[in-house]
Amino acid sequence: MSGTSLFRDLEGQSVFITGGGSGIGAALTDGFLQQGARVTFVGRSDASAFCAEMADKHPGNRPQFIRCDITDTPAFKASIAEAEARHGPVTVLVNNAANDTRHTSEEVTPEFWDWMQAINLKAYFFACQAVIAGMRASGGGAIVNFSSISYMMGNTGYPAYTTANAGITGLTRSLAREFGPDRIRINALAPGWVLTERQKDLWVTPEGLAAHLERQCLKEPLEPQDIVDATLFLSSRASRMITGQTLAVDGGVVVSG
């Protein structure tokens, strides 16, 4: 949960988070619940135990979990409709779910390419499309699309993933321009190397972490909470005149301007 800031305008907001039951997503669900928001999240794995944990932690504000594969577009859009039936039109959308499975260019097949784009880019667009009408009717809303600094660094090891991340930035800019007149703000958030349990289990080594921290201006590892606070800010009226932007939360690895 957020231990730093309280954004009072998020209380009562209808929030939809993809991949909200594990990793950064679970921290986001927790953070929005602490703000008093009504949260629905989707994921492929059962999250009943996590929902019970959140209900104990935030009495009277249990999150709604809908089991869904976001690559199944009709089912995914139906889950958003179900969330709106329970909590009202989605006024905050957080496209967080992603898959950064490592792969080389030579081993990529057309099927793998399409699957990676479906998870990491296509689902983002159709989630945005699904919430626009409700946000417009509500007088506005906020969308936060998770990207990554990996494409900005020119990282190797997952070209399908970095391609999607770059696409998210372009998508964010175009939609922010299109729906700004409806008071719908759309921004991208690009985390650095956040030490989730998945990252620790699969890829973090003492040598690799030390090398990455050397690239950071701030010499501390990123934790999920660092991403939660930035997301809450971009979702609240504290950032009411910020749209079409990409915010890197990475300890100072990449720079813009």
KAWO-V456954 format. One line per field, one symbol per residue. ss: DSSP state (~ for helix, > for strand, _ for the rest). phi: phi as a letter, one per 30 degrees, with the letter a starting at -180 (. if undefined). A space follows every 10 residues. Layout:
ss = ???
phi = ???
This chain:
ss = _______~~~ ___>>>>>__ __~~~~~~~~ ~~~~___>>> >>>____~~~ ~~~~~~~___ ___>>>>___ __~~~~~~~~ ~~~~~~~___ _>>>>_____ ____~~~__~ ~~~~~~~~~~ ~~~~~~~~~~ ~~~~~~~___ >>>>>>>>_~ ~~~_____~~ ~~~~~~~~~~ ~~~~~~~~~~ ~~_>>>>>>> >__>__~~~~ ~~___~~~~~ ~~~~~_____ _>_~~~~~~~ ~~~~~_~~~_ _____>>>>_ _______
phi = .dccbccddd diddcbbdid caheedddee dddddjdccc bcadcebddd dddddddbei bddccbdacd dceedddddd dddddccjed cbccdcdabc edacddcdce ddeddddddc bedddddeed ceddddddjk abbccdcade dddidcjadd dddddddddd edddddddce dciccbbcbc dddcdddddd dcbdbedddd dddddddcdb ddcedddedd dedddcddcd ccaicccdcb ijdcbbj
